[in-house]
Amino acid sequence: METFKAPLAHWTWAKLADGHPVIGRVPGRPELPLNEYGYWTLMAKLGIEAEIVLTNQLVASVEYVPIPLHTSIRGGITGGSTEYNPSSRLGSSVWVSLFPYFSNDPLIRELRNRDSYTRDEALAYVGTMLAHELGHQLL
């Protein structure tokens, strides 16, 4: 539980390069739970007309459903998922977060063995994650 809780707590005070919080309320913007896995799952189930969604939003949250071990070890960070979607031509949508690959936040770098990625490396990793989720979608 501590392995899950400590990294997740980091995001409650971490800031983006522009000074806004990574997760939480941004003045002048609608208050949406954009960091929560449930939001992204619900978006697909409500029928967004897309097969693939890429976002720069960090998706990190605590859920009331079974959480995969690899997500717990990362403190609730989910890199992507494939969800049922009644409005998709394929009956499902894939979403992938670019945040874990492009962010240089100290916690993200720690999870990457302190590695910094070039733009091309980050894009290659995003492509690998997208290919993984597309595999789920096509099955």
Secondary structure, DSSP 4 states (H G I P E B T S, - for coil): -HHHHHHHHHTTT-B-TTS-BSSS--TTS----TT-HHHHHHHHHTT-S-SEEEE-S--B---SS---HHHHHTTSB--EEEEE-TTSTTSEEEEEESHHHH---HHHHHHTTT----HHHHHHHHHHHHHHHHHHHH-
